[in-house]
Amino acid sequence: MSKADFYQTLNAQVSAIIAGETDSIANMANISALLFDALDEVNWVGFYRRFDEELVLGPFQGKVACIRIPLGTGVCGTAAKTGEVQRIADVHQFSGHIACDAASNAEIVLPVRKEGEVVAVLDIDSTRFERFDADDQSGLEALVKTFESSLV
């Protein structure tokens, strides 16, 4: 199966599990579990929710994580502040990286928007350097759009 087909199937699964559910925490929990199970070589998948000028830990799968991240700090805080996907091949080279799990070497963080405002980020970590490529980013961006459509 091609990576594009894989993400298309994964997105269909996300659509099915969130269909008709408007509780964003419940949907974040199921999306985190689905991605953690489906993606190879990931050691953490979850959401951080935005409250004012910081991110607060939301539903996730993986080891214990940092609870609060100021906007603009680390990969997650940068994604939330800029509104841009952060795809980092080597987190140790990212200025201001927050090492919640020292085993993480690569990371992708995608902003989640409601009415144009960043309300959360989807954070995925890997122990493998350069784990995430443009195809992963494209597939995950489509998945985030599906999740955004459930936000009320």
Backbone hydrogen bonds, N-H to C=O, Kabsch-Sander energy under -0.5 kcal/mol:
donor,donor_aa,acceptor,acceptor_aa,energy
6,F,2,S,-2.6
7,Y,3,K,-2.5
8,Q,4,A,-2.0
9,T,5,D,-2.5
10,L,6,F,-2.5
11,N,7,Y,-2.7
12,A,8,Q,-1.9
13,Q,9,T,-1.9
14,V,10,L,-2.4
15,S,11,N,-2.6
16,A,12,A,-2.1
17,I,13,Q,-2.5
18,I,14,V,-1.8
19,A,15,S,-0.9
21,E,18,I,-2.4
22,T,20,G,-0.6
24,S,22,T,-0.9
27,N,23,D,-2.1
28,M,24,S,-2.7
29,A,25,I,-2.3
30,N,26,A,-2.2
31,I,27,N,-2.6
32,S,28,M,-2.6
33,A,29,A,-2.1
34,L,30,N,-2.6
35,L,31,I,-2.7
36,F,32,S,-2.5
37,D,33,A,-1.9
38,A,34,L,-2.2
39,L,35,L,-2.7
42,V,39,L,-0.6
43,N,125,D,-1.8
44,W,125,D,-1.1
45,V,61,Q,-2.2
46,G,123,D,-2.4
47,F,59,P,-2.4
48,Y,121,V,-2.1
49,R,56,V,-3.2
50,R,119,V,-2.9
51,F,54,E,-3.0
54,E,51,F,-1.7
55,L,69,I,-3.4
56,V,49,R,-3.2
57,L,67,I,-2.7
58,G,47,F,-2.7
61,Q,45,V,-2.7
63,K,43,N,-0.7
69,I,55,L,-2.4
71,L,53,E,-2.4
72,G,77,G,-2.1
73,T,70,P,-2.0
77,G,73,T,-1.4
78,T,74,G,-1.8
79,A,75,V,-2.2
80,A,76,C,-2.4
81,K,77,G,-2.1
82,T,78,T,-2.8
83,G,79,A,-2.0
86,Q,109,V,-2.4
87,R,85,V,-0.6
88,I,86,Q,-0.6
88,I,107,E,-3.2
89,A,87,R,-0.6
91,V,105,N,-2.5
93,Q,90,D,-2.0
94,F,91,V,-1.3
95,S,93,Q,-0.7
97,H,94,F,-2.0
99,A,97,H,-0.6
100,C,98,I,-1.4
104,S,101,D,-2.1
105,N,126,S,-3.5
106,A,126,S,-2.1
107,E,88,I,-2.1
108,I,124,I,-2.3
109,V,86,Q,-2.3
110,L,122,L,-2.6
112,V,120,A,-3.0
114,K,117,E,-2.5
117,E,114,K,-1.9
119,V,112,V,-2.9
119,V,117,E,-0.5
120,A,112,V,-1.4
121,V,48,Y,-2.3
122,L,110,L,-2.8
123,D,46,G,-3.4
123,D,121,V,-0.6
124,I,108,I,-2.4
125,D,44,W,-2.7
126,S,106,A,-2.5
128,R,41,E,-0.5
129,F,127,T,-0.5
130,E,89,A,-2.5
131,R,128,R,-1.0
137,Q,133,D,-2.4
138,S,134,A,-2.5
139,G,135,D,-2.4
140,L,136,D,-2.9
141,E,137,Q,-2.5
142,A,138,S,-1.8
143,L,139,G,-1.7
144,V,140,L,-2.5
145,K,141,E,-2.1
146,T,142,A,-1.8
147,F,143,L,-2.1
148,E,144,V,-3.0
149,S,145,K,-1.6
150,S,147,F,-1.9
151,L,148,E,-1.4
